[in-house]
Amino acid sequence: MDNTNPQHDAEDAAEALRRLAQSTRTLDDPSDTYWVITDLAAVVRRLEQVIAQVQAAHRDNLQLAHDDQGKASTGQVQALTAVEHLRKAGQLFGLAYVSLDLAMGHSGAIAWYPGTNTTAGAGGRRPRAQARHARHDDEAREAVRPGTRSVGQTGKHAR
């Protein structure tokens, strides 16, 4: 039996995002930005799914909606209004995902050099390698469209 509690799971997600907001106040290694964007895209895609499911719950249970005084008509108007606002939010998350996906492509094309060096030949130093993502599970990969660049062993991007 699946032991889930949407309220507790939403609280956990909110706390994880609070920690992320705290940890990204300063990014000491700019190559970390690519992986943050990648995971944010996954978060946005999943939030879009959750919004659609909450929207469906409001719509599919319309007959159960009442206001605090027990009036069905008022409760149903509130439920339908929530459905419309959730639909709009879902659309915005869809647009956010597209923008994050584009940002991910551009961020993944950057070779970050240490300090003020901007050429590989200057002082013989090579660009800082992109951060290697610790998680390679199916959930992380589903947010990245096919053909997105990944980081090779040398810090250069491979297709």
N, C-alpha and C positions, 0 to 999 in steps of 0.2 A: 504494500500500500504506500502510495506517495504521500509523504507527510509535508505538505506545503501550507504556508500561511501568507497570502498576498500582502497583508498589512505588515507583517514582520519582514518579509522580503523587500518591500518598498522602503522600510526604515533602514535595513542593511544597505541597500543601494544608495540611499541618501547619505548615509554615513561614509561609505566608500568614496562617493563623489566629493564630500567635504574634505576628506583626507587628500584626495587628488588636487583639489583647489589649493590646499595648504602646501603640498609638495611641489607644485608648479609655480609658486611665487617667484622663485629664482631657479633657473635651469643652468647648472654649472657646465654641463656638456650639451651643446646645442644639437648634437646628433640624437639626443633623447627625444627631441621634438617629433621626429618621424614616427616613433613608436607610440608616443602619446596621441598623435593624430590618428594613427591606425586604430588604436583601442577606442578613442572617442567615436570614430565612425561606427565601430561595432556597438557601442553603447547607444548611439543615436538610432541605429537600425533596430535594436531591441526595444528601445523606448517607443519607437513608431509602432512596433508590434503590440506592445502592452496597451498603448493608447487605443488601437483598433479593437482589442479585446474588451477593454473597459467600455468603449463606445457600444460594442455589440451587447454587453451585459445591460446597459441602460435601455437600449432599443428592444432587446428580446424580453425584458421583464417589465415593460411599460405598464402592463395591467396591474402590477404590484405597487406602483408608485402612488403615494398619497402625501399630502402636506401634513404638518404637525397637528392640524385639527381634524385629520382623517378625510379630507376632501380629495377624491381621486383626480378630478379634472385639473386642479392646481398642481398636484404632484406630477401628473403626466406632462403638463406644460414644462415644468422644471426638468424632467427627464429628457424631453425632446430638445430643450434648449442646451442641456449638457451634451447631448449627442452632437448637436451642430458645432459647439465649441470644440469638442474632442475631434471632430472631423477636420476642422481648421488646424488644430494643433498637429494632427497627423500629417497634414499636407506640409506644414512648416518643418516638421522633422524630416520629411522626405527631401525637401530642399536643402536642409542642413546637411543631410547625408551626401548629397551630390557635391556640395561645396567642400566638405571634408575630404571626399574622395579626390577631388581636383587638387586640394592642398596637399594631400598625401603624395600624389604623383610629383608635384613640384618639390616638395620637401625631400622626397626620396632621391631626387636628382642632384642633391647638394653634397659636395665633399667638403667637410668642415676641416679647416686648417687650424692648428694651434696658434695662439697669440695673434700677431699681426702678419705672419707669413701668409702670402697668398699664392705662392708657386711651389711646386714640388721640388724644383731645383734649388731653391733658396736654402742654403745650409744643409742640403741633402735630406731635409725632413719630409716625410710623407704626410698626406692629409690624415686627420683623425678618422679612424674607422667608424662607420655608423654603429650605433649600439646594436648588439645582437639581442634579439627578442628572446626572452626566456621561455615563453610559452609558444608551442607549435601545435596546439590542439585544433580540432576542427572548428571550434567556435571562433577563434582568432582569425582563421583563414577565411571563414565565410563572409566576413565583412570586407575582404579585399577582392576586388574583381579580378578575373583571370587576366594575365598579362601585366599585372602590377610588378614593379621592380622589387627585387629583394637584394639583400646585401651579401656579397661574397666574402671570402676569407681576407682579401686584401683591403676591404673597405670600399671597393668599387662595386658598382651595381651590375647585376646580371639579370637577364630576362629569363 
